[in-house]
């Protein structure tokens, strides 16, 4: 059985270096600012209420949402934002880019 996974990595010096999140743990995608989004996932353990990933993006929020929806239904691992290696998901009208923040929130 294939499973959709989303890959995120901060720069190499960050304490939380990154995460691979299964699509079935996806909770929401929200604007954090005019140029960044927060993706929320169910926590892997009971230690936190949820895990979040904040990523800058360009283009329309709606197009960024479509890109994440495609990744969530891809049945493969999609690199959404790999800051350490400079690899980001692009989509019609924009791309994810810049500083990635992976965090567990209680």
C-alpha positions as CSV (number, residue, x, y, z in Angstrom):
1,X,0.0,0.0,0.0
2,X,1.4,3.4,-1.0
3,X,1.2,6.2,1.5
4,X,1.5,9.9,0.8
5,X,4.2,11.6,2.8
6,X,5.3,15.3,3.0
7,X,8.9,16.1,3.7
8,X,10.1,19.2,5.4
9,X,13.7,20.1,6.5
10,X,15.0,23.2,8.3
11,X,18.6,24.4,7.7
12,X,21.3,22.0,8.9
13,X,22.0,23.9,12.1
14,X,18.4,23.9,13.4
15,X,17.5,21.8,16.5
16,X,14.4,20.3,14.9
17,X,16.1,19.4,11.6
18,X,12.9,18.3,9.9
19,X,10.0,15.9,9.6
20,X,8.2,13.5,7.3
21,X,4.5,13.8,7.9
22,X,2.0,11.2,6.6
23,X,-1.0,12.7,4.7
24,X,-3.5,11.0,7.1
25,X,-2.2,13.2,9.9
26,X,-2.8,16.5,8.1
27,X,-5.2,18.8,10.0
28,X,-5.1,22.2,8.2
29,X,-3.2,24.8,6.2
30,X,-3.6,28.4,7.3
31,X,-2.1,31.8,6.4
32,X,0.5,32.8,8.9
33,X,1.1,36.1,7.1
34,X,0.6,37.5,3.6
35,X,3.7,35.4,2.5
36,X,3.8,32.4,4.7
37,X,1.6,29.4,5.6
38,X,1.3,27.1,8.6
39,X,0.6,23.4,8.0
40,X,-0.7,21.5,11.0
41,X,-0.5,17.8,11.6
42,X,-1.6,15.4,14.3
43,X,1.3,14.8,16.7
44,X,3.2,11.6,16.3
45,X,3.1,11.2,20.1
46,X,0.8,12.3,22.9
47,X,3.4,14.8,24.1
48,X,2.1,17.5,21.8
49,X,-1.3,18.5,20.5
50,X,-0.1,18.9,17.0
51,X,3.0,19.5,14.9
52,X,3.3,22.5,12.7
53,X,5.4,23.5,9.8
54,X,5.7,27.2,8.7
55,X,6.9,27.9,5.2
56,X,7.1,31.1,3.1
57,X,5.3,30.9,-0.3
58,X,4.8,33.1,-3.3
59,X,1.7,33.4,-5.5
60,X,-1.9,32.9,-4.4
61,X,-2.8,31.1,-1.2
62,X,-5.4,29.1,-3.2
63,X,-2.7,27.8,-5.6
64,X,-0.5,26.9,-2.6
65,X,-3.4,24.9,-1.2
66,X,-3.9,23.1,-4.4
67,X,-0.2,22.1,-4.4
68,X,-0.5,20.7,-0.9
69,X,-3.7,18.9,-1.8
70,X,-1.9,17.3,-4.8
71,X,1.0,16.2,-2.5
72,X,-1.4,14.8,0.1
73,X,-3.0,12.6,-2.6
74,X,0.2,11.6,-4.4
75,X,0.8,8.2,-2.9
76,X,4.5,9.0,-2.7
77,X,6.9,11.2,-0.7
78,X,6.8,14.8,-1.8
79,X,9.5,17.3,-0.8
80,X,7.6,20.4,0.1
81,X,10.4,22.4,1.6
82,X,14.0,21.3,2.1
83,X,15.8,24.4,3.3
84,X,19.1,22.6,4.0
85,X,19.4,21.6,0.3
86,X,17.4,24.4,-1.3
87,X,14.7,22.1,-2.8
88,X,11.1,23.4,-2.7
89,X,7.8,22.4,-4.2
90,X,6.7,24.7,-7.0
91,X,3.2,25.1,-8.5
92,X,1.3,27.1,-11.1
93,X,1.7,30.7,-10.0
94,X,4.3,30.3,-7.2
95,X,6.5,28.1,-5.0
96,X,7.4,27.4,-1.4
97,X,10.8,28.9,-0.5
98,X,12.9,30.3,2.3
99,X,13.2,29.5,6.0
100,X,11.3,26.4,7.2
101,X,10.2,26.0,10.8
102,X,9.2,22.6,12.1
103,X,7.7,22.7,15.6
104,X,5.6,20.6,18.1
105,X,2.9,22.6,19.8
106,X,1.1,21.5,23.0
